[in-house]
């Protein structure tokens, strides 16, 4: 199985993140600016395996995923059951930082039925060689950050511009969008009858679909995305 860093970033470097000068001068409301800055601070926090709060967050993720299975340690072969590349998840988090763990936790806490359905690959006819859940989650966090242009002071593409408006309506917009995107990835995986080596194509298809939905004039809240309903199927 390929290393996680061979997944993370490779496809995203080929995705079109169309920047446009016409989006540079749009004004932000005070609440949009505050929430955008808070989100941008979150994406700058690295995962630190020596921090007790980060350790506890990782333990909570295990408990959400496998509530009836005792975790033997923060470094354990058990983590591979969740889809980490090795026995120490912290090596995979280096690719996207603590926010990717926060996203996974939010998914498990807020949409537990969807989380377990995707984790355990319960929908549809599955491939013999499935994508690893946890590392896919890190890819999705990174995909959204890139697609929404969140590393810039202010997003300068249409999906990012529209996302800032959604963020003004809901402080959890990024986390809810993450959960929606995870369901979209799994749905694309099944629709394309993909196997492990085609995961990058699945991410590309998901990114294109999500960009189209975010650019729709009919979307005023995250819940208006047609893909949002996947969380409750």
Secondary structure, DSSP 8 states (H G I E B T S, - for coil): ---HHHHTTTTTTTS-----GGGTT----HHHHHHHHHHHHHTT----TT-HHHHHHHHHHHHHH-TTS----SB-GGGGGGT-SSSBTHHHHTTT-HHHHHHHHHHHHH-HHHHHHHHTT-SSS--SS---HHHHHHHHHHHHHHHTTTTSSS--SHHHHHHHHHHHH-TTHHHHHHHHHHHHHHHHHHHTT--GGGHHHHHHHHHHHHHHHHT-TT-SSGGGSGGGGGGG-
